[in-house]
Amino acid sequence: DIEQQTTVPILGSIGHNEKSFDLPVFENPKSALAESFRSLRANLQYLLKNETHKVISISSTISGEGKTFCAANLAAIIAMAGRKTLLVSLDLRKPKIHRIFKLDNDSGISTYLAGMNGFESIVHATNVENLSVAISGPVPPNPAELIESARMTDFMNRMKSEYDFIIIYT
């Protein structure tokens, strides 16, 4: 329907996760759901083949649409293909990514942007090879102002030089 009514390209279709785990692409790599993420990865790589800085943003206007799930699994499937990948959690109002990777959320993007931490303390390796995650940190009183700051620009510039793909989840 979207393709017939608009000029928006459809790069993939992701089904509902029926399993109890949050990273089916890693924990059940032969599943149909993992295959749908592999197909999306292939289409994204084709679309972005000439880009030097591959930054993908996943967002929506309301909670509960699967942003966390899609961002984490897309980042994992890209990393599993041997690409150095960073998943950046910019959901500074209702952070969840840290739970998937079983990380403490005492420091993260919010504390980095507020000048309380350096890069090294907010970017974490995961159990998925080639995948790192920058968690959101504690909920700040001013998330929009922090994201619009010069420190965010510095963070992104540095991460672009260190990673093949950056998946931003808002």
N, C-alpha and C positions, 0 to 999 in steps of 0.2 A: 504493500500500500504506500509506504513512504517513497519508494523508488518511482511509482507511477504518479504520485502527486507532487513530487519535488525533484530538484536536481541534486539532492544530497546523496552522495555515494554511500552504499551500505558495504562495510568491510567485513562484517561477520555477524553471526547470530549466536548468542550464548543462552543455553537453557538454564533451567532451575537446578540448583544443587540439592540432590536427594540424599546425599551422604551426611554423616555427622562431622566431617572434618572440613576445615576452612580452605585448605589448599589441595583440592582434588587433582590438579595438574601435577603436583609433586607426589602426593600420597596414593593416587590411583591413575598413573600416567597412561594407561591403556583404555581409559573410559571414553565414552562418547563426548563427555563434557571437556575432557582434556584435549580431545581432537578438535573441538570447536575453538578452543583457545589457540591451538597450533595453527589452525586455518587463519584466525585473526592475525596472529603473529606474522605469518607469511604474507598476507595482504598488506599489513602495515610496513613490512620491510620493503616490499615492492613499491608502495606509495612513497616511502621516505628514502629511496635508494640514493638520491643525490644530495640529501641533507647531511651536513657535517655534525650538527647538534640535534640529536633525536630526542625531543622533549614532547611527551604526550600527557595531556591533562584529562582527567576523568572527573566529571562533576555532574550534579543534577540540582534541581531546585527544591526537592523534598527528601526527607529521610526515608530509608527503607527500600530504596530502588536497587540496591546491590552495588553501590560504588565501591565499598570496601572490598567486597568479594571479587569484583571485576579487576580492580586495581592490583590487588595482591596476586591474583592468579595470572594476569597479564604480565606483571613484572617477573613472576616465577618462571613462566613458560619462555620468556625472552632470555632470562638468565640460563635456563636449562639448555638453550641452543648455543651456549658459550659466549654470550655477549655480557659484558660487565654492566650490570643494571643497578640503578638506585631507585627505590620506592620512597617518595617524599610525602609524608602525611601533613597536608596543610588543613586538615579538618581540626581547626583550633577551638571549635565550640563543643564537639562531641567526639573526642578521639577514641578510635577503636583498633587501629592497625597494631598497636603494641600488644594487644591481647592475642592476635593471631600468631605472633612471633614470640610470645611469652617473655616480653620485655617490660621492665619497670618504666613508668611514664613520668618519673620525677624530673627529668630534664629532656629537652628535645628542641624542636624548631622554635617554640615560644620562648624558651629560656635563652637560646642562641640569639634570636632577634632582639631580645631585651638586653643583650650584652652580658649575660650571666655565664655563658659557656662558650667554648670554642668548637670548631668543626669536629675535632676528634672525639668529643664526648657525646655527640648526638647522632653520629652515623655508626650503625651496628651491623656486623656481619650476621647472616642468618644460616640456618641449616641447609639452605639451597645454595649450591655452589654458584658463584658469580653474582649473587644477590645480596645487596646491602639495603638497609632501611634507615631512613631518618624519621624518627617518630615525632609526634606533635608536641609532646611535653604537657605540662599543666595548662589548664584553660586560663588564658589571660583576660584582663578586663577590656583590652583593645585589640582584638585580632586583626581587623582590617588595617589599622595603622601599622602594625608590626609587619604584615605582609607587603605593604607598600614602601617599606623602608629601604635605605641604601644597603643595609646588611643583607636583605633578601637578595638584592641584585648581586652582591659579592658572593653570597652562598651559591646562587645558581651559576655564576660564571666559573667558580672553582669546580663545582660538580660537573659542569659540561666538559671541563678539561680532564676529568678523571674517569668518567663513565661513558659507555657507548650509548646507553639509553637511560633516560630519566622519566619515570612515571610519576606524575604529580596527582595526588588525590585530594580533592577539596570538599 
